[in-house]
Amino acid sequence: MGRERRQRGRRIPAPITPPPEVSAAIDRISENDREWFERHPGVDERIRLAAYGEFWPTFDSASVLYVIVMQVRPGFRLRVPVIRLHLPESDRVQ
């Protein structure tokens, strides 16, 4: 069966795992966000520069410029990427 498994007769693909350096970067980013919100009680969102590998494998690091981080409750945060659009030259605003 390879890297798949079955559940109720359906094939379930194996989860993908980020490379160790990306996993370590994501852990550091999460810790940094946690500490930032602890230092800023009463604030429930922030905008910061995106970090390497933060949205792996969905976006490459060059596509994500900023991240909106929302703290839903202490220890539970949502991250929304702000991506760079690669528009053809003819569609760009002059």
Sequence and secondary structure as in RCSB ss.txt:
>XXXX:A:sequence
MGRERRQRGRRIPAPITPPPEVSAAIDRISENDREWFERHPGVDERIRLAAYGEFWPTFDSASVLYVIVMQVRPG
FRLRVPVIRLHLPESDRVQ
>XXXX:A:secstr
 TT EEETTEEE       HHHHHHHHHHHHHHHHHHHHSTT  EEEEE  TTTTTTTS TTTEEEEEEEEEETT
EEEEEEEE     GGGS  
